[in-house]
């Protein structure tokens, strides 16, 4: 090309000028750990399945969910959702209704008959799982997925453990429980019901099991010595709930007092109301702030007419009259007696003072360490005895069904490593996606969708489910409220805000890539990423 | 103009793209095949707001005109950093003449296209605030008066940045520039001077006048699209923060533009034939301090000898804008009470 006077070069593109050389810091795409995932005792990838649900891809969402938790319809009802407490959206408007979406997905799966994923090739290893509560069922499922044979043994006539015999039907309808248990059993499990294991070592030897998972729960209601007249009716709440679940409720009378401040106390009081008690009074020695029961449950109980006697202990029970001692909170928050007494008319007293574990089956397993009534376990969930693992309420942890599901999964991985002779490797945890890593400007305000509740007057008299489910439209809306903390959801912000066109869009599902030939390291993409999925790192010079 | 409200899709309508939306409902900038009117390798500073504003506006204009677009450029940063011979960053038909004559050159291009019968070719002229409010002002006013078929876009970074940060008639009061030093009882640029060009343009009764910032891409693209639907003289004034001249961190560019709007210091609105037809209401009202403190050009208002009196006067300007354009609606929230920062 002939160039004009004093011009020596052809016109060319500025792409010849690699402005990447200006950079002293470079952006880096990261995946941070969303606080919901971090808080989930079962270890669910909540952000991950919400991401699928947002696009209306409910089956994919459910499949992601059951990779960890085989009981989503159950957990969507009874989990106390620590994920929602941890949710970053709390600081924008209100937590994402994770639990409600989980239930929606769980119910949808039952409705459509979606089946659990196929199991791996048979390893030939045999595992004995004792106890078919949430821990035992979860372990069974995960062991089967890894290709091990499982015999699942329970002393009761039906599977489910405390989910069936402890949690009242108005919180967990039995049809839902049955459907999710059946789905696990259908994966191919040898089930033995009505069989109480007396000696774990003998049972293990007789069945030639390579490992044992102990998930016997905490089934025995704690008793305290309360002076009571011969005619006074004192029952422990666990037995009471068990009898109700079996369709054989004991006669309590019109005025029922419940002693204790945990979830079992609330379940017992609400169940008593449904059985016809006009007065259901919970007696608790501390105050509301120090009550171990979950706030949501308490609100529901109060809404059903259950009343509370805070700062009181039961001194004695005689002739239809409870004598209560008034307490006060000491400096450390522990209740102290005041020496003042009052009386309360009652026909029956239910004791909900905590539960103990029956560990008599461990007598032959000498290396198992039992401390404070529960079994000590390693991070792999193995007890001191080789090949004997334990989880759920029988080990020291929060006693919730979700924790138990998490134990089951962890134990399955521990057992797998043990029987296969491999080392258990866990991926390093990502850095937590805290609220300050988000740019919340980009999220539109959207209040939470509340689940409908049965009208109070109806639920006082029957065992219909209290909390209803979300409609599809509401569940989708709720899923889309997820901020996707710490994980790219392809909003194109980085691609759009780069002044140097140095972000390459790789296409749906493929995310983005930086073009370091031209990235000047200004950091706008980091600042404007809604979910905190980009960070700046010093450039190596 | 009618806007299709986006259903609640996780990030609503604020982010650039959205995987849950159909392609045609997404922004031009989210499209992997966008024009990239100004290409990589340009020499704009790290975090330059002007190059962003130019790409946003021109890519949208390219889509609206099916690629039949000629851009005329005044002298200024945008011209200097994009075309150091022999390199050019422009991937569109682009023409540069002088600092002051861009509106006149654009008029000429439009006339030439008309004569050649190429009615489909649209003309955009663009300049910084210096080329618009000062040096090119006479030509621009003439172009408006004749209602020539040109969309004129001003990228307002509030000063002559490329020559070393001198004051322009768009520099805001109290701001430090090389020519408005921070000395004396009234440090920085004086109050009561300068030109409000969107209102001057409106006074010409031209068909369309709008303001926008690089912080709200959807709004900016919709305004370009609207402007391209109209024939005659149109004016778009885009606020583009300048990390160099404003003394702000390079990653704050969009954040600062957002705050300019949320404080009320930069009202975002559109007008047709001299009448305001729509405003972008403030979403999270923010005191001006939060905007000023991010910029070293206002550092003399804080620090060891703070000037709350001057900050209060700037707040007054913001409040007057809010009142004049009705920027507070029922949906606006007070950022002080929510603790959420914009």
Interface residues (C-beta under 8 A of the other chain):
Chain A: X7 X9 X10 X11 X12 X13 X14 X15 X16 X17 X18 X19 X22 X54 X55 X91 X92 X440 X441 X442 X443 X444 X446 X477 X480 X481 X482 X484 X489 X490 X491 X492 X493 X495 X496 X497 X499 X500 X501 X502 X505 X507 X508 X515 X517 X518 X520 X521 X522 X523 X524 X526 X527 X528 X530
Chain B: X8 X9 X10 X11 X12 X13 X14 X15 X16 X17 X18 X19 X20 X26 X27 X29 X30 X32 X36 X39 X40 X41 X42 X43 X44 X46 X47 X48 X49 X51 X52 X55 X82 X85 X86 X87 X88 X89 X217 X243 X249 X250 X251 X252 X253 X254 X255 X258 X284 X339 X340 X342
